[in-house]
Every structure is written in structure tokens, then in C-alpha cells.
Amino acid sequence: MRKVRITVLKRCFYEEYAEAYLTEGKEVGPCPLLNEGDTFVYEGSAMMPEGFCPWAWIDIYRGVSTLAAGATYTPWNKKDGMQILCCTDGVRPVVFALEAFED
């Protein structure tokens, strides 16, 4: 089984949705748990990497475990063993790059 590097590519924040739907409005800001450039390594089993967001983990775990098991997304992706996913927070989603690698 391969390891998977998870890199935070982008934190988005939709102020207009926050104002319209959240009790704290735009004051909530973008995701407070992750920052662009943060990296985490998945090493197997269902263990979430330390410091990772539990809600985002639920959203991307299927993609992480699939890449670890050897899946490929070519020809859709330019690089084999890579996938771009995001968490399902509709107001402040985080976009991740997943890259499988061997030890």
C-alpha cells in the first residue's frame, strides 16, 4: 500500500453565503483549522493524519484510501496517482491535492 500526501491548495470563503446563512455572518471567515500549504501524510488503515480536520477527513477519505490502494485517475489528471478534492463546507471549502507515493 502506498502513502498519500495531502496538501492544502486553497481555502475559499464565500462572504455572501456566510452573511445570508450563518448566525455569525462573514465574521466566521475561512476555515480556521487548515492553511494553504499545510501538508499531511496518510500512512494506512483509516487513521486520520494528526492535526487534520475531522470533517474534511470524512469528505476525502475515500479518495485517499483509493489512491493508497493503487487507483489512477489518468487520463483525467495530468499526473498518475493524484487527485484534487475538497471538503463539503459550502461557505468555506478547502481544496486538497492528494498524491500517492512509495516509501
C-alpha positions in Angstrom: 0.0 0.0 0.0 1.2 3.5 -0.9 1.3 6.5 1.3 -0.7 9.6 0.3 0.5 13.2 0.7 -2.4 15.6 1.4 -1.6 19.3 0.6 -3.9 22.2 1.2 -4.1 24.1 -2.1 -6.7 26.7 -1.3 -9.0 27.9 1.4 -12.1 29.6 -0.1 -14.7 31.8 1.7 -18.0 32.9 0.3 -18.8 36.0 2.3 -22.2 36.4 0.7 -23.3 32.9 1.8 -21.9 33.5 5.2 -23.9 36.7 5.6 -27.1 35.1 4.2 -27.0 31.8 6.1 -24.7 31.7 9.1 -25.6 33.2 12.5 -22.1 34.8 12.8 -22.2 36.0 9.2 -18.9 36.9 7.5 -17.2 37.1 10.9 -16.6 33.3 10.7 -14.0 33.8 8.0 -12.3 31.0 6.1 -11.5 27.6 7.6 -9.7 28.1 10.9 -8.2 24.6 11.1 -6.1 24.5 7.9 -3.9 26.8 6.0 -2.7 26.9 2.4 0.5 24.9 2.0 -0.2 22.6 5.0 0.8 19.0 4.3 -0.2 15.7 5.9 0.7 12.1 5.2 -1.7 9.2 5.2 0.2 6.1 6.2 -2.6 3.4 6.1 -5.6 2.0 7.9 -8.3 4.6 8.5 -6.1 6.7 10.7 -6.6 10.4 10.1 -3.3 12.3 10.0 -2.6 14.2 13.2 -3.8 17.8 13.1 -6.2 17.2 10.1 -9.8 18.4 10.1 -12.1 15.5 11.1 -14.9 16.8 8.9 -12.7 17.2 5.9 -11.3 13.7 6.6 -14.8 12.3 6.2 -15.1 14.0 2.9 -11.8 13.0 1.3 -11.1 9.6 3.0 -12.5 7.6 0.1 -10.2 9.3 -2.4 -7.2 9.0 -0.1 -7.7 5.2 0.5 -8.4 4.6 -3.2 -5.1 6.3 -4.2 -3.2 4.4 -1.4 -4.6 1.1 -2.9 -3.2 2.0 -6.4 -6.0 3.8 -8.2 -5.2 6.0 -11.1 -7.2 9.0 -12.5 -5.4 9.3 -15.8 -6.3 10.4 -18.5 -8.3 12.9 -16.5 -5.4 14.1 -14.4 -2.0 15.0 -15.8 -0.1 13.1 -13.1 -0.8 9.5 -12.2 -1.6 8.8 -8.6 -3.0 12.3 -8.0 -6.4 13.7 -7.3 -7.9 17.1 -6.4 -10.7 17.0 -3.8 -12.4 19.4 -1.4 -14.3 19.3 1.8 -18.1 19.8 1.6 -18.3 23.1 3.6 -20.3 25.2 1.2 -19.4 28.5 2.8 -15.7 28.0 3.4 -14.5 24.9 1.5 -10.9 23.8 1.4 -9.3 22.3 -1.7 -6.7 19.5 -1.4 -4.2 17.8 -3.7 -3.7 14.1 -3.0 -0.6 12.5 -4.2 0.3 8.8 -3.8 3.9 7.9 -3.2 6.1 4.9 -2.3 8.4 5.0 0.7 
